[in-house]
Amino acid sequence: MNVNIVLRNIFREVFDDDELVISDSTSKDNVMEWDSVAHVKLVLAVEDVFNIRFSLDDVTFINSVEGFKTSINKYI
């Protein structure tokens, strides 16, 4: 499973944008729509797809695509 492609697809679904391009630097700071509700949707979708459960510390730490990848790698 290619983590980059899976995350891209999750982000496209959550933000309802089939053309969304993400990189490790994609973050809450540069995606206007990434609010607290979107964050919860991203976390839940990632947990579901990768069949993992993030800790509260992970959820707090995650603020970018790179953060998601770092946290995912702890569990897979």
HTML snippet that shows the backbone in 3Dmol.js (N, CA, C, O; Angstrom):
<script src="https://3Dmol.org/build/3Dmol-min.js"></script>
<div id="view" style="width:600px;height:400px;position:relative"></div>
<script>
const pdb = `
ATOM      1  N   MET A   1       0.848  -1.176   0.000  1.00  0.00           N
ATOM      2  CA  MET A   1       0.000   0.000   0.000  1.00  0.00           C
ATOM      3  C   MET A   1       0.894   1.240   0.000  1.00  0.00           C
ATOM      4  O   MET A   1       1.761   1.390   0.861  1.00  0.00           O
ATOM      5  N   ASN A   2       0.678   2.108  -0.957  1.00  0.00           N
ATOM      6  CA  ASN A   2       1.457   3.344  -1.051  1.00  0.00           C
ATOM      7  C   ASN A   2       0.800   4.414  -0.167  1.00  0.00           C
ATOM      8  O   ASN A   2      -0.281   4.914  -0.475  1.00  0.00           O
ATOM      9  N   VAL A   3       1.466   4.745   0.917  1.00  0.00           N
ATOM     10  CA  VAL A   3       0.915   5.690   1.896  1.00  0.00           C
ATOM     11  C   VAL A   3       0.605   7.037   1.251  1.00  0.00           C
ATOM     12  O   VAL A   3      -0.422   7.641   1.560  1.00  0.00           O
ATOM     13  N   ASN A   4       1.469   7.517   0.362  1.00  0.00           N
ATOM     14  CA  ASN A   4       1.248   8.814  -0.278  1.00  0.00           C
ATOM     15  C   ASN A   4      -0.036   8.826  -1.094  1.00  0.00           C
ATOM     16  O   ASN A   4      -0.803   9.786  -1.034  1.00  0.00           O
ATOM     17  N   ILE A   5      -0.270   7.767  -1.853  1.00  0.00           N
ATOM     18  CA  ILE A   5      -1.474   7.705  -2.687  1.00  0.00           C
ATOM     19  C   ILE A   5      -2.718   7.574  -1.822  1.00  0.00           C
ATOM     20  O   ILE A   5      -3.735   8.216  -2.087  1.00  0.00           O
ATOM     21  N   VAL A   6      -2.640   6.752  -0.796  1.00  0.00           N
ATOM     22  CA  VAL A   6      -3.787   6.581   0.101  1.00  0.00           C
ATOM     23  C   VAL A   6      -4.121   7.902   0.792  1.00  0.00           C
ATOM     24  O   VAL A   6      -5.288   8.288   0.859  1.00  0.00           O
ATOM     25  N   LEU A   7      -3.104   8.595   1.304  1.00  0.00           N
ATOM     26  CA  LEU A   7      -3.362   9.889   1.953  1.00  0.00           C
ATOM     27  C   LEU A   7      -3.923  10.899   0.964  1.00  0.00           C
ATOM     28  O   LEU A   7      -4.843  11.645   1.298  1.00  0.00           O
ATOM     29  N   ARG A   8      -3.384  10.930  -0.244  1.00  0.00           N
ATOM     30  CA  ARG A   8      -3.913  11.847  -1.261  1.00  0.00           C
ATOM     31  C   ARG A   8      -5.398  11.583  -1.478  1.00  0.00           C
ATOM     32  O   ARG A   8      -6.191  12.522  -1.547  1.00  0.00           O
ATOM     33  N   ASN A   9      -5.777  10.324  -1.585  1.00  0.00           N
ATOM     34  CA  ASN A   9      -7.175   9.984  -1.819  1.00  0.00           C
ATOM     35  C   ASN A   9      -8.056  10.359  -0.625  1.00  0.00           C
ATOM     36  O   ASN A   9      -9.178  10.832  -0.804  1.00  0.00           O
ATOM     37  N   ILE A  10      -7.555  10.151   0.574  1.00  0.00           N
ATOM     38  CA  ILE A  10      -8.313  10.537   1.773  1.00  0.00           C
ATOM     39  C   ILE A  10      -8.488  12.052   1.808  1.00  0.00           C
ATOM     40  O   ILE A  10      -9.591  12.539   2.056  1.00  0.00           O
ATOM     41  N   PHE A  11      -7.426  12.795   1.566  1.00  0.00           N
ATOM     42  CA  PHE A  11      -7.522  14.251   1.567  1.00  0.00           C
ATOM     43  C   PHE A  11      -8.490  14.732   0.497  1.00  0.00           C
ATOM     44  O   PHE A  11      -9.274  15.649   0.739  1.00  0.00           O
ATOM     45  N   ARG A  12      -8.444  14.127  -0.674  1.00  0.00           N
ATOM     46  CA  ARG A  12      -9.367  14.526  -1.749  1.00  0.00           C
ATOM     47  C   ARG A  12     -10.807  14.275  -1.351  1.00  0.00           C
ATOM     48  O   ARG A  12     -11.689  15.079  -1.655  1.00  0.00           O
ATOM     49  N   GLU A  13     -11.051  13.161  -0.671  1.00  0.00           N
ATOM     50  CA  GLU A  13     -12.410  12.851  -0.241  1.00  0.00           C
ATOM     51  C   GLU A  13     -12.880  13.803   0.860  1.00  0.00           C
ATOM     52  O   GLU A  13     -13.980  14.350   0.785  1.00  0.00           O
ATOM     53  N   VAL A  14     -12.047  13.999   1.875  1.00  0.00           N
ATOM     54  CA  VAL A  14     -12.441  14.859   3.001  1.00  0.00           C
ATOM     55  C   VAL A  14     -12.668  16.294   2.538  1.00  0.00           C
ATOM     56  O   VAL A  14     -13.621  16.941   2.974  1.00  0.00           O
ATOM     57  N   PHE A  15     -11.800  16.797   1.656  1.00  0.00           N
ATOM     58  CA  PHE A  15     -11.919  18.177   1.204  1.00  0.00           C
ATOM     59  C   PHE A  15     -12.746  18.312  -0.077  1.00  0.00           C
ATOM     60  O   PHE A  15     -12.877  19.403  -0.631  1.00  0.00           O
ATOM     61  N   ASP A  16     -13.303  17.182  -0.538  1.00  0.00           N
ATOM     62  CA  ASP A  16     -14.179  17.165  -1.716  1.00  0.00           C
ATOM     63  C   ASP A  16     -13.538  17.900  -2.897  1.00  0.00           C
ATOM     64  O   ASP A  16     -14.141  18.776  -3.517  1.00  0.00           O
ATOM     65  N   ASP A  17     -12.293  17.510  -3.183  1.00  0.00           N
ATOM     66  CA  ASP A  17     -11.532  18.140  -4.264  1.00  0.00           C
ATOM     67  C   ASP A  17     -10.713  17.068  -4.978  1.00  0.00           C
ATOM     68  O   ASP A  17      -9.645  16.674  -4.509  1.00  0.00           O
ATOM     69  N   ASP A  18     -11.226  16.601  -6.122  1.00  0.00           N
ATOM     70  CA  ASP A  18     -10.578  15.527  -6.870  1.00  0.00           C
ATOM     71  C   ASP A  18      -9.242  15.923  -7.470  1.00  0.00           C
ATOM     72  O   ASP A  18      -8.495  15.060  -7.932  1.00  0.00           O
ATOM     73  N   GLU A  19      -8.931  17.193  -7.472  1.00  0.00           N
ATOM     74  CA  GLU A  19      -7.679  17.684  -8.055  1.00  0.00           C
ATOM     75  C   GLU A  19      -6.651  18.076  -6.994  1.00  0.00           C
ATOM     76  O   GLU A  19      -5.556  18.526  -7.334  1.00  0.00           O
ATOM     77  N   LEU A  20      -6.984  17.912  -5.732  1.00  0.00           N
ATOM     78  CA  LEU A  20      -6.095  18.323  -4.649  1.00  0.00           C
ATOM     79  C   LEU A  20      -4.757  17.598  -4.733  1.00  0.00           C
ATOM     80  O   LEU A  20      -4.705  16.372  -4.827  1.00  0.00           O
ATOM     81  N   VAL A  21      -3.694  18.363  -4.698  1.00  0.00           N
ATOM     82  CA  VAL A  21      -2.335  17.826  -4.688  1.00  0.00           C
ATOM     83  C   VAL A  21      -1.764  18.074  -3.300  1.00  0.00           C
ATOM     84  O   VAL A  21      -1.796  19.196  -2.796  1.00  0.00           O
ATOM     85  N   ILE A  22      -1.242  17.019  -2.687  1.00  0.00           N
ATOM     86  CA  ILE A  22      -0.661  17.163  -1.353  1.00  0.00           C
ATOM     87  C   ILE A  22       0.818  16.807  -1.383  1.00  0.00           C
ATOM     88  O   ILE A  22       1.295  16.101  -2.272  1.00  0.00           O
ATOM     89  N   SER A  23       1.521  17.316  -0.392  1.00  0.00           N
ATOM     90  CA  SER A  23       2.929  16.976  -0.183  1.00  0.00           C
ATOM     91  C   SER A  23       3.136  16.899   1.323  1.00  0.00           C
ATOM     92  O   SER A  23       2.215  17.164   2.097  1.00  0.00           O
ATOM     93  N   ASP A  24       4.334  16.540   1.733  1.00  0.00           N
ATOM     94  CA  ASP A  24       4.613  16.465   3.168  1.00  0.00           C
ATOM     95  C   ASP A  24       4.357  17.797   3.864  1.00  0.00           C
ATOM     96  O   ASP A  24       4.011  17.825   5.045  1.00  0.00           O
ATOM     97  N   SER A  25       4.526  18.894   3.140  1.00  0.00           N
ATOM     98  CA  SER A  25       4.352  20.218   3.745  1.00  0.00           C
ATOM     99  C   SER A  25       2.902  20.697   3.751  1.00  0.00           C
ATOM    100  O   SER A  25       2.613  21.773   4.276  1.00  0.00           O
ATOM    101  N   THR A  26       1.993  19.919   3.180  1.00  0.00           N
ATOM    102  CA  THR A  26       0.575  20.283   3.244  1.00  0.00           C
ATOM    103  C   THR A  26       0.157  20.230   4.706  1.00  0.00           C
ATOM    104  O   THR A  26       0.330  19.211   5.374  1.00  0.00           O
ATOM    105  N   SER A  27      -0.402  21.348   5.203  1.00  0.00           N
ATOM    106  CA  SER A  27      -0.707  21.424   6.634  1.00  0.00           C
ATOM    107  C   SER A  27      -1.925  22.295   6.899  1.00  0.00           C
ATOM    108  O   SER A  27      -2.505  22.893   5.993  1.00  0.00           O
ATOM    109  N   LYS A  28      -2.289  22.341   8.172  1.00  0.00           N
ATOM    110  CA  LYS A  28      -3.376  23.217   8.611  1.00  0.00           C
ATOM    111  C   LYS A  28      -3.088  24.667   8.248  1.00  0.00           C
ATOM    112  O   LYS A  28      -4.009  25.455   8.030  1.00  0.00           O
ATOM    113  N   ASP A  29      -1.815  25.012   8.185  1.00  0.00           N
ATOM    114  CA  ASP A  29      -1.423  26.398   7.911  1.00  0.00           C
ATOM    115  C   ASP A  29      -1.629  26.809   6.455  1.00  0.00           C
ATOM    116  O   ASP A  29      -1.769  27.997   6.164  1.00  0.00           O
ATOM    117  N   ASN A  30      -1.648  25.839   5.534  1.00  0.00           N
ATOM    118  CA  ASN A  30      -1.775  26.218   4.130  1.00  0.00           C
ATOM    119  C   ASN A  30      -2.987  25.610   3.418  1.00  0.00           C
ATOM    120  O   ASN A  30      -3.111  25.720   2.198  1.00  0.00           O
ATOM    121  N   VAL A  31      -3.872  24.975   4.174  1.00  0.00           N
ATOM    122  CA  VAL A  31      -5.144  24.491   3.623  1.00  0.00           C
ATOM    123  C   VAL A  31      -6.254  25.154   4.428  1.00  0.00           C
ATOM    124  O   VAL A  31      -6.536  24.758   5.559  1.00  0.00           O
ATOM    125  N   MET A  32      -6.871  26.150   3.845  1.00  0.00           N
ATOM    126  CA  MET A  32      -7.862  26.951   4.559  1.00  0.00           C
ATOM    127  C   MET A  32      -9.007  26.098   5.115  1.00  0.00           C
ATOM    128  O   MET A  32      -9.535  26.392   6.188  1.00  0.00           O
ATOM    129  N   GLU A  33      -9.383  25.060   4.399  1.00  0.00           N
ATOM    130  CA  GLU A  33     -10.520  24.228   4.807  1.00  0.00           C
ATOM    131  C   GLU A  33     -10.177  23.252   5.931  1.00  0.00           C
ATOM    132  O   GLU A  33     -11.066  22.583   6.458  1.00  0.00           O
ATOM    133  N   TRP A  34      -8.891  23.162   6.306  1.00  0.00           N
ATOM    134  CA  TRP A  34      -8.467  22.212   7.338  1.00  0.00           C
ATOM    135  C   TRP A  34      -8.756  22.810   8.704  1.00  0.00           C
ATOM    136  O   TRP A  34      -7.882  23.390   9.349  1.00  0.00           O
ATOM    137  N   ASP A  35      -9.999  22.656   9.128  1.00  0.00           N
ATOM    138  CA  ASP A  35     -10.413  23.130  10.447  1.00  0.00           C
ATOM    139  C   ASP A  35     -10.539  21.928  11.379  1.00  0.00           C
ATOM    140  O   ASP A  35     -10.128  20.823  11.024  1.00  0.00           O
ATOM    141  N   SER A  36     -11.098  22.134  12.554  1.00  0.00           N
ATOM    142  CA  SER A  36     -11.171  21.047  13.531  1.00  0.00           C
ATOM    143  C   SER A  36     -12.059  19.902  13.054  1.00  0.00           C
ATOM    144  O   SER A  36     -11.770  18.737  13.328  1.00  0.00           O
ATOM    145  N   VAL A  37     -13.124  20.223  12.349  1.00  0.00           N
ATOM    146  CA  VAL A  37     -14.014  19.175  11.833  1.00  0.00           C
ATOM    147  C   VAL A  37     -13.295  18.363  10.755  1.00  0.00           C
ATOM    148  O   VAL A  37     -13.357  17.134  10.758  1.00  0.00           O
ATOM    149  N   ALA A  38     -12.625  19.037   9.850  1.00  0.00           N
ATOM    150  CA  ALA A  38     -11.867  18.340   8.810  1.00  0.00           C
ATOM    151  C   ALA A  38     -10.768  17.489   9.439  1.00  0.00           C
ATOM    152  O   ALA A  38     -10.490  16.387   8.966  1.00  0.00           O
ATOM    153  N   HIS A  39     -10.145  17.988  10.496  1.00  0.00           N
ATOM    154  CA  HIS A  39      -9.084  17.241  11.165  1.00  0.00           C
ATOM    155  C   HIS A  39      -9.626  15.920  11.713  1.00  0.00           C
ATOM    156  O   HIS A  39      -9.006  14.871  11.543  1.00  0.00           O
ATOM    157  N   VAL A  40     -10.773  15.977  12.362  1.00  0.00           N
ATOM    158  CA  VAL A  40     -11.386  14.760  12.898  1.00  0.00           C
ATOM    159  C   VAL A  40     -11.720  13.796  11.761  1.00  0.00           C
ATOM    160  O   VAL A  40     -11.489  12.592  11.874  1.00  0.00           O
ATOM    161  N   LYS A  41     -12.262  14.327  10.669  1.00  0.00           N
ATOM    162  CA  LYS A  41     -12.584  13.472   9.517  1.00  0.00           C
ATOM    163  C   LYS A  41     -11.331  12.825   8.941  1.00  0.00           C
ATOM    164  O   LYS A  41     -11.349  11.644   8.594  1.00  0.00           O
ATOM    165  N   LEU A  42     -10.253  13.581   8.837  1.00  0.00           N
ATOM    166  CA  LEU A  42      -8.992  13.025   8.335  1.00  0.00           C
ATOM    167  C   LEU A  42      -8.483  11.926   9.250  1.00  0.00           C
ATOM    168  O   LEU A  42      -8.116  10.846   8.786  1.00  0.00           O
ATOM    169  N   VAL A  43      -8.459  12.195  10.542  1.00  0.00           N
ATOM    170  CA  VAL A  43      -7.958  11.218  11.511  1.00  0.00           C
ATOM    171  C   VAL A  43      -8.783   9.937  11.437  1.00  0.00           C
ATOM    172  O   VAL A  43      -8.224   8.843  11.376  1.00  0.00           O
ATOM    173  N   LEU A  44     -10.102  10.066  11.443  1.00  0.00           N
ATOM    174  CA  LEU A  44     -10.970   8.882  11.411  1.00  0.00           C
ATOM    175  C   LEU A  44     -10.804   8.104  10.111  1.00  0.00           C
ATOM    176  O   LEU A  44     -10.774   6.873  10.121  1.00  0.00           O
ATOM    177  N   ALA A  45     -10.696   8.813   9.001  1.00  0.00           N
ATOM    178  CA  ALA A  45     -10.536   8.145   7.709  1.00  0.00           C
ATOM    179  C   ALA A  45      -9.198   7.404   7.646  1.00  0.00           C
ATOM    180  O   ALA A  45      -9.140   6.268   7.174  1.00  0.00           O
ATOM    181  N   VAL A  46      -8.137   8.035   8.114  1.00  0.00           N
ATOM    182  CA  VAL A  46      -6.824   7.394   8.105  1.00  0.00           C
ATOM    183  C   VAL A  46      -6.834   6.164   9.013  1.00  0.00           C
ATOM    184  O   VAL A  46      -6.331   5.105   8.638  1.00  0.00           O
ATOM    185  N   GLU A  47      -7.406   6.311  10.204  1.00  0.00           N
ATOM    186  CA  GLU A  47      -7.493   5.168  11.107  1.00  0.00           C
ATOM    187  C   GLU A  47      -8.256   4.018  10.460  1.00  0.00           C
ATOM    188  O   GLU A  47      -7.850   2.861  10.569  1.00  0.00           O
ATOM    189  N   ASP A  48      -9.346   4.332   9.797  1.00  0.00           N
ATOM    190  CA  ASP A  48     -10.178   3.309   9.165  1.00  0.00           C
ATOM    191  C   ASP A  48      -9.431   2.605   8.033  1.00  0.00           C
ATOM    192  O   ASP A  48      -9.398   1.375   7.983  1.00  0.00           O
ATOM    193  N   VAL A  49      -8.842   3.367   7.140  1.00  0.00           N
ATOM    194  CA  VAL A  49      -8.163   2.795   5.979  1.00  0.00           C
ATOM    195  C   VAL A  49      -6.950   1.959   6.382  1.00  0.00           C
ATOM    196  O   VAL A  49      -6.716   0.892   5.814  1.00  0.00           O
ATOM    197  N   PHE A  50      -6.184   2.435   7.351  1.00  0.00           N
ATOM    198  CA  PHE A  50      -4.976   1.728   7.766  1.00  0.00           C
ATOM    199  C   PHE A  50      -5.224   0.753   8.918  1.00  0.00           C
ATOM    200  O   PHE A  50      -4.308   0.063   9.367  1.00  0.00           O
ATOM    201  N   ASN A  51      -6.474   0.705   9.393  1.00  0.00           N
ATOM    202  CA  ASN A  51      -6.863  -0.186  10.481  1.00  0.00           C
ATOM    203  C   ASN A  51      -5.947   0.009  11.698  1.00  0.00           C
ATOM    204  O   ASN A  51      -5.386  -0.944  12.239  1.00  0.00           O
ATOM    205  N   ILE A  52      -5.816   1.277  12.106  1.00  0.00           N
ATOM    206  CA  ILE A  52      -5.002   1.640  13.265  1.00  0.00           C
ATOM    207  C   ILE A  52      -5.815   2.567  14.157  1.00  0.00           C
ATOM    208  O   ILE A  52      -6.879   3.040  13.758  1.00  0.00           O
ATOM    209  N   ARG A  53      -5.325   2.825  15.349  1.00  0.00           N
ATOM    210  CA  ARG A  53      -5.921   3.808  16.247  1.00  0.00           C
ATOM    211  C   ARG A  53      -4.805   4.695  16.776  1.00  0.00           C
ATOM    212  O   ARG A  53      -3.862   4.222  17.410  1.00  0.00           O
ATOM    213  N   PHE A  54      -4.929   5.989  16.504  1.00  0.00           N
ATOM    214  CA  PHE A  54      -3.946   6.945  16.987  1.00  0.00           C
ATOM    215  C   PHE A  54      -4.159   7.222  18.460  1.00  0.00           C
ATOM    216  O   PHE A  54      -5.285   7.165  18.954  1.00  0.00           O
ATOM    217  N   SER A  55      -3.086   7.521  19.157  1.00  0.00           N
ATOM    218  CA  SER A  55      -3.188   7.973  20.541  1.00  0.00           C
ATOM    219  C   SER A  55      -3.578   9.454  20.530  1.00  0.00           C
ATOM    220  O   SER A  55      -3.508  10.117  19.496  1.00  0.00           O
ATOM    221  N   LEU A  56      -3.984   9.951  21.678  1.00  0.00           N
ATOM    222  CA  LEU A  56      -4.312  11.372  21.791  1.00  0.00           C
ATOM    223  C   LEU A  56      -3.096  12.223  21.452  1.00  0.00           C
ATOM    224  O   LEU A  56      -3.226  13.270  20.816  1.00  0.00           O
ATOM    225  N   ASP A  57      -1.920  11.781  21.871  1.00  0.00           N
ATOM    226  CA  ASP A  57      -0.684  12.501  21.538  1.00  0.00           C
ATOM    227  C   ASP A  57      -0.474  12.560  20.027  1.00  0.00           C
ATOM    228  O   ASP A  57      -0.073  13.593  19.490  1.00  0.00           O
ATOM    229  N   ASP A  58      -0.746  11.447  19.345  1.00  0.00           N
ATOM    230  CA  ASP A  58      -0.614  11.434  17.887  1.00  0.00           C
ATOM    231  C   ASP A  58      -1.556  12.456  17.257  1.00  0.00           C
ATOM    232  O   ASP A  58      -1.144  13.256  16.417  1.00  0.00           O
ATOM    233  N   VAL A  59      -2.806  12.423  17.662  1.00  0.00           N
ATOM    234  CA  VAL A  59      -3.813  13.320  17.081  1.00  0.00           C
ATOM    235  C   VAL A  59      -3.419  14.773  17.301  1.00  0.00           C
ATOM    236  O   VAL A  59      -3.630  15.616  16.429  1.00  0.00           O
ATOM    237  N   THR A  60      -2.852  15.065  18.454  1.00  0.00           N
ATOM    238  CA  THR A  60      -2.401  16.419  18.765  1.00  0.00           C
ATOM    239  C   THR A  60      -1.184  16.801  17.927  1.00  0.00           C
ATOM    240  O   THR A  60      -1.063  17.943  17.483  1.00  0.00           O
ATOM    241  N   PHE A  61      -0.284  15.843  17.715  1.00  0.00           N
ATOM    242  CA  PHE A  61       0.945  16.075  16.959  1.00  0.00           C
ATOM    243  C   PHE A  61       0.679  16.290  15.473  1.00  0.00           C
ATOM    244  O   PHE A  61       1.364  17.080  14.823  1.00  0.00           O
ATOM    245  N   ILE A  62      -0.305  15.595  14.944  1.00  0.00           N
ATOM    246  CA  ILE A  62      -0.565  15.631  13.501  1.00  0.00           C
ATOM    247  C   ILE A  62      -1.106  16.999  13.106  1.00  0.00           C
ATOM    248  O   ILE A  62      -2.181  17.403  13.549  1.00  0.00           O
ATOM    249  N   ASN A  63      -0.353  17.706  12.271  1.00  0.00           N
ATOM    250  CA  ASN A  63      -0.826  18.982  11.738  1.00  0.00           C
ATOM    251  C   ASN A  63      -0.416  19.156  10.280  1.00  0.00           C
ATOM    252  O   ASN A  63      -0.507  20.245   9.713  1.00  0.00           O
ATOM    253  N   SER A  64       0.045  18.032   9.683  1.00  0.00           N
ATOM    254  CA  SER A  64       0.478  18.068   8.287  1.00  0.00           C
ATOM    255  C   SER A  64       0.433  16.658   7.715  1.00  0.00           C
ATOM    256  O   SER A  64       0.231  15.683   8.439  1.00  0.00           O
ATOM    257  N   VAL A  65       0.623  16.570   6.414  1.00  0.00           N
ATOM    258  CA  VAL A  65       0.724  15.259   5.783  1.00  0.00           C
ATOM    259  C   VAL A  65       1.919  14.506   6.359  1.00  0.00           C
ATOM    260  O   VAL A  65       1.836  13.306   6.621  1.00  0.00           O
ATOM    261  N   GLU A  66       3.016  15.206   6.554  1.00  0.00           N
ATOM    262  CA  GLU A  66       4.196  14.575   7.148  1.00  0.00           C
ATOM    263  C   GLU A  66       3.884  14.028   8.543  1.00  0.00           C
ATOM    264  O   GLU A  66       4.352  12.948   8.904  1.00  0.00           O
ATOM    265  N   GLY A  67       3.103  14.762   9.318  1.00  0.00           N
ATOM    266  CA  GLY A  67       2.692  14.292  10.642  1.00  0.00           C
ATOM    267  C   GLY A  67       1.860  13.027  10.561  1.00  0.00           C
ATOM    268  O   GLY A  67       2.028  12.113  11.369  1.00  0.00           O
ATOM    269  N   PHE A  68       0.961  12.973   9.584  1.00  0.00           N
ATOM    270  CA  PHE A  68       0.178  11.752   9.390  1.00  0.00           C
ATOM    271  C   PHE A  68       1.100  10.590   9.055  1.00  0.00           C
ATOM    272  O   PHE A  68       0.966   9.506   9.622  1.00  0.00           O
ATOM    273  N   LYS A  69       2.031  10.810   8.142  1.00  0.00           N
ATOM    274  CA  LYS A  69       2.927   9.731   7.743  1.00  0.00           C
ATOM    275  C   LYS A  69       3.780   9.235   8.904  1.00  0.00           C
ATOM    276  O   LYS A  69       3.973   8.031   9.067  1.00  0.00           O
ATOM    277  N   THR A  70       4.287  10.155   9.703  1.00  0.00           N
ATOM    278  CA  THR A  70       5.088   9.785  10.872  1.00  0.00           C
ATOM    279  C   THR A  70       4.267   8.944  11.837  1.00  0.00           C
ATOM    280  O   THR A  70       4.732   7.915  12.327  1.00  0.00           O
ATOM    281  N   SER A  71       3.041   9.388  12.109  1.00  0.00           N
ATOM    282  CA  SER A  71       2.178   8.658  13.036  1.00  0.00           C
ATOM    283  C   SER A  71       1.737   7.316  12.476  1.00  0.00           C
ATOM    284  O   SER A  71       1.691   6.329  13.211  1.00  0.00           O
ATOM    285  N   ILE A  72       1.414   7.261  11.202  1.00  0.00           N
ATOM    286  CA  ILE A  72       1.020   5.985  10.575  1.00  0.00           C
ATOM    287  C   ILE A  72       2.157   4.994  10.682  1.00  0.00           C
ATOM    288  O   ILE A  72       1.929   3.828  11.003  1.00  0.00           O
ATOM    289  N   ASN A  73       3.371   5.430  10.423  1.00  0.00           N
ATOM    290  CA  ASN A  73       4.518   4.525  10.444  1.00  0.00           C
ATOM    291  C   ASN A  73       4.779   3.928  11.824  1.00  0.00           C
ATOM    292  O   ASN A  73       5.436   2.892  11.932  1.00  0.00           O
ATOM    293  N   LYS A  74       4.279   4.561  12.874  1.00  0.00           N
ATOM    294  CA  LYS A  74       4.420   4.004  14.218  1.00  0.00           C
ATOM    295  C   LYS A  74       3.558   2.751  14.398  1.00  0.00           C
ATOM    296  O   LYS A  74       3.836   1.920  15.263  1.00  0.00           O
ATOM    297  N   TYR A  75       2.510   2.622  13.578  1.00  0.00           N
ATOM    298  CA  TYR A  75       1.528   1.553  13.781  1.00  0.00           C
ATOM    299  C   TYR A  75       1.524   0.481  12.703  1.00  0.00           C
ATOM    300  O   TYR A  75       0.942  -0.586  12.899  1.00  0.00           O
ATOM    301  N   ILE A  76       2.158   0.743  11.575  1.00  0.00           N
ATOM    302  CA  ILE A  76       2.131  -0.296  10.529  1.00  0.00           C
ATOM    303  C   ILE A  76       3.505  -0.914  10.338  1.00  0.00           C
ATOM    304  O   ILE A  76       3.672  -1.802   9.502  1.00  0.00           O
TER     305      ILE A  76
END
`;
const viewer = $3Dmol.createViewer("view");
viewer.addModel(pdb, "pdb");
viewer.setStyle({}, {cartoon: {color: "spectrum"}});
viewer.zoomTo();
viewer.render();
</script>
